Amino acid sequence: MIVFDKTWFVKHQTKLIKMLNVPGLGHAFKLILGIPTKYLFNPVVKIGIGNCHFKKNKTEYEALFYTRPVYAVALHDKFYEFWKLCHWFDTVIANKYQPAWNLGFDTLTVYTPAGTGGAGVDGQVTKANQTTWALAHDASTGTANSIGTTGTATSSYPAASVYEIRRLFFAFNTTSLPSSNSISNAVFNVRRSSSFAYTNHLTNWTATGNPTSLTSGDYSKIDYTSQASNNTSSAGWKTFTLSNLSVVKASEYTKLAIINAYDYLNYAPPLGTTYSSTFNLADGATYVPYLTVTYTSIPLYQNII
């Protein structure tokens, strides 16, 4: 159990922003939290458990959204032992012998773990061992797996009467955005760990509300509107620039999906072939998928998540 959840970020928002924007010290704090170096000199205007907003220029802001509470986890990993030490000092030493030395940590509030809920979700839903392509492609449900370090976008026909499709889903808690109407650009970033030249399409996950996990029914919640595609063969970070910015929501989670080109075109692959691209998911910790959103409205400080 840890202290660094949404409630903690809301309570200490002003202090966090001041620390992140102090010249020199703020740069070091950004690096400790894992904020990309390209933002070292951009003022932070808001930070949550899995998102951070920056002043990009005079008229624009840019926000990073992750499918994992990366900043809550970073605070836990880097500073939690220090917080516990301060709590011990206040309760065991200062309060008993010298109250003037109290550091203000008499109560060490405990919240939910940093790795649970609030930032978003990602994972894979599979439909396997189907006798026809139509049964695999048009199925209403699959087998969901939202826990894993990697997932694949797959269209497979390895043997006669054996078809399999795998779809990847990503939800980002973008409710800290001030307005969907002010968005000027959005780029989905995900790391591809395989190096085969298969085309993949970014499309829309049509689940309603704010999903905290995948379900078998998410398999069919694809609208097949391509937001972007990527067919580069090398492994590494891949970017998908969204063509329809209306899918980025300030009122609820932004939900996206990656599917293989055969799945997107609804065209069965040749017998004896498997077209599959492996991508890193949030449980891998090192390569967490993220969404970059550029907008023009002034951030609302009450919308901290």
Protein Blocks (a to p, Z undefined) as FASTA:
>chain_A
ZZbdfklmmmmmmmmmmmmmgghjlmmmmmmnopafklmmgccfbdcfkbccddfblmbc
cddddfbdfklmmmmmmmmmmmmmmmmmmmmmmmmmommlpgoiabacddddfkgghiac
cdddddehifbfklmmmpcbdcddfbdfbdcdddddfbghiacdddddddddfklpfbfk
lpcbdcdddddfbfcdcdddddddfbehjdfbdcfklmmmcghiafbdcfbfbgcddddd
dfblklpcfkbccddddddfklmnopacdehiacddddddfklommgcddddddfbdcdf
klcZZ
